[in-house]
Structures are given as structure tokens and as C-alpha cells.
Amino acid sequence: MLVRLLYVSRAIDKDCSKAIESILDVSRAHNMHNGITGVLCYGGGVFLQAIEGGRNAVNTLYNHIVADPRHTDVVLLHFEEISERRFGGWTMGQVNLSKLNTSIVLKYSERPEFDPYSVSGKVSLALLEELMATASIIGRA
Ligand SMILES: Cc1cc2nc3c(=O)[nH]c(=O)nc-3n(C[C@H](O)[C@H](O)[C@H](O)COP(=O)(O)O)c2cc1C
């Protein structure tokens, strides 16, 4: 059974470019092995991540991620059973939210900086849909 989970968290180190590289390297190897796909967005010291896959695999990974000392204030925004994946093309895609076209961000928020803590999980998912539609998600083989 497939599920999708969405959470937001705050990076401990505000300049998290090094942490992101190592998170993505480990994630891509680990996720491929465990049938996990998704997207990791970051910007303004905030992570927004969607993960999807088997229910057990997603729960195990989420518990692991919550305990990671590189971030804090982890808030679960959305969890649902799904019949198909949305991010099936990415073992873990990436998006730098601070480099996004402001009009995409403004479409879903009051101010030009996207803050997943202040909007509903549905709105954050809608932003991810928009990122898919506008080919803003970067992947690596
Ligand atoms: C924001 C964030 C997102 C992460 N996403 C993933 C992920 O998608 N897959 C993954 O395996 N690890 C992810 N990690 C890293 C895990 O917390 C953990 O460090 C990694 O799975 C290695 O675990 P291990 O050292 O027990 O093997 C993420 C960490 C952070 C801080």
C-alpha cells in the first residue's frame, strides 16, 4: 500500500548547502533501495519534504528523519494513502525555494517568501504540484 507524507522543519545551520548535499547523497541511495520517492525543498532555513512509498517504509524513514540533529521543529503537515505516486521520477528531487520565481510563491502565500508553517498542508502540496508543472524540480541520476 502506497502513502504520501509531507512535513516541514527548520534547519539548525542556516547556511545548509553542505548539509543538503550530504542529505541528498544519502537519501538517493537509501530511497532507491527502499522504494521511496519524493522531493526536498529548502530555503530561508526551512525544509519542506514530501516522501512517498510503502506505508512501512515511509513511516520508518519519517521516524528516522525526525530524529536527525540537522533540523528541528518537525511538523507533520499531511499524510494520505495514495493509489499512485506524484514524484515517482525522483529518488529525491530538490528545489531551492529561494530561487523560485516570486509569482509561483505569491500564488500560494500572502508574502513573497513561502512559509509552510503558516499555510495548510493542502496549500504546500499545491505548491509542489506547481513545481512539478513548471519543471522546477531538479533531479540527479
Ligand atoms: C531534511 C532532511 C531530509 C532527509 N531526507 C532523507 C531521505 O529522504 N532519505 C533518507 O534516507 N534520509 C534522509 N535524511 C537523512 C536521515 O535523517 C539519515 O541521516 C539517513 O537516512 C542516514 O541514516 P543512517 O546514518 O542511520 O544510515 C534526511 C535528513 C534531513 C535533515
The ligand as an SDF file (V2000), in Angstrom:
LIG
                    3D

 31 33  0  0  0  0  0  0  0  0999 V2000
   15.5820   17.4730    5.9840 C   0  0  0  0  0  0  0  0  0  0  0  0
   16.0940   16.0750    5.9130 C   0  0  0  0  0  0  0  0  0  0  0  0
   15.6200   15.2070    4.9420 C   0  0  0  0  0  0  0  0  0  0  0  0
   16.0780   13.8900    4.8470 C   0  0  0  0  0  0  0  0  0  0  0  0
   15.5840   13.0560    3.8930 N   0  0  0  0  0  0  0  0  0  0  0  0
   16.0220   11.7800    3.8270 C   0  0  0  0  0  0  0  0  0  0  0  0
   15.5130   10.8880    2.8440 C   0  0  0  0  0  0  0  0  0  0  0  0
   14.6580   11.2080    2.0140 O   0  0  0  0  0  0  0  0  0  0  0  0
   16.0250    9.6230    2.8190 N   0  0  0  0  0  0  0  0  0  0  0  0
   16.9950    9.2050    3.6920 C   0  0  0  0  0  0  0  0  0  0  0  0
   17.4010    8.0540    3.6200 O   0  0  0  0  0  0  0  0  0  0  0  0
   17.4930   10.0390    4.6030 N   0  0  0  0  0  0  0  0  0  0  0  0
   17.0310   11.3080    4.6950 C   0  0  0  0  0  0  0  0  0  0  0  0
   17.5660   12.1480    5.6400 N   0  0  0  0  0  0  0  0  0  0  0  0
   18.6960   11.6830    6.4560 C   0  0  0  0  0  0  0  0  0  0  0  0
   18.2920   10.7610    7.5720 C   0  0  0  0  0  0  0  0  0  0  0  0
   17.8220   11.5300    8.6700 O   0  0  0  0  0  0  0  0  0  0  0  0
   19.5210    9.9040    7.9930 C   0  0  0  0  0  0  0  0  0  0  0  0
   20.6070   10.7250    8.3040 O   0  0  0  0  0  0  0  0  0  0  0  0
   19.9350    8.9820    6.8600 C   0  0  0  0  0  0  0  0  0  0  0  0
   18.8450    8.1860    6.4770 O   0  0  0  0  0  0  0  0  0  0  0  0
   21.1360    8.0930    7.2420 C   0  0  0  0  0  0  0  0  0  0  0  0
   20.8020    7.2930    8.3140 O   0  0  0  0  0  0  0  0  0  0  0  0
   21.8730    6.2530    8.9010 P   0  0  0  0  0  0  0  0  0  0  0  0
   23.0620    7.0770    9.2670 O   0  0  0  0  0  0  0  0  0  0  0  0
   21.1740    5.6470   10.0910 O   0  0  0  0  0  0  0  0  0  0  0  0
   22.1590    5.2850    7.8110 O   0  0  0  0  0  0  0  0  0  0  0  0
   17.0830   13.4560    5.7610 C   0  0  0  0  0  0  0  0  0  0  0  0
   17.5520   14.3270    6.7470 C   0  0  0  0  0  0  0  0  0  0  0  0
   17.0820   15.6180    6.8300 C   0  0  0  0  0  0  0  0  0  0  0  0
   17.6200   16.5440    7.8940 C   0  0  0  0  0  0  0  0  0  0  0  0
  1  2  1  0
  2  3  1  0
  2 30  2  0
  3  4  2  0
  4  5  1  0
  4 28  1  0
  5  6  2  0
  6  7  1  0
  6 13  1  0
  7  8  2  0
  7  9  1  0
  9 10  1  0
 10 11  2  0
 10 12  1  0
 12 13  2  0
 13 14  1  0
 14 15  1  0
 14 28  1  0
 15 16  1  0
 16 17  1  0
 16 18  1  0
 18 19  1  0
 18 20  1  0
 20 21  1  0
 20 22  1  0
 22 23  1  0
 23 24  1  0
 24 25  2  0
 24 26  1  0
 24 27  1  0
 28 29  2  0
 29 30  1  0
 30 31  1  0
M  END
$$$$
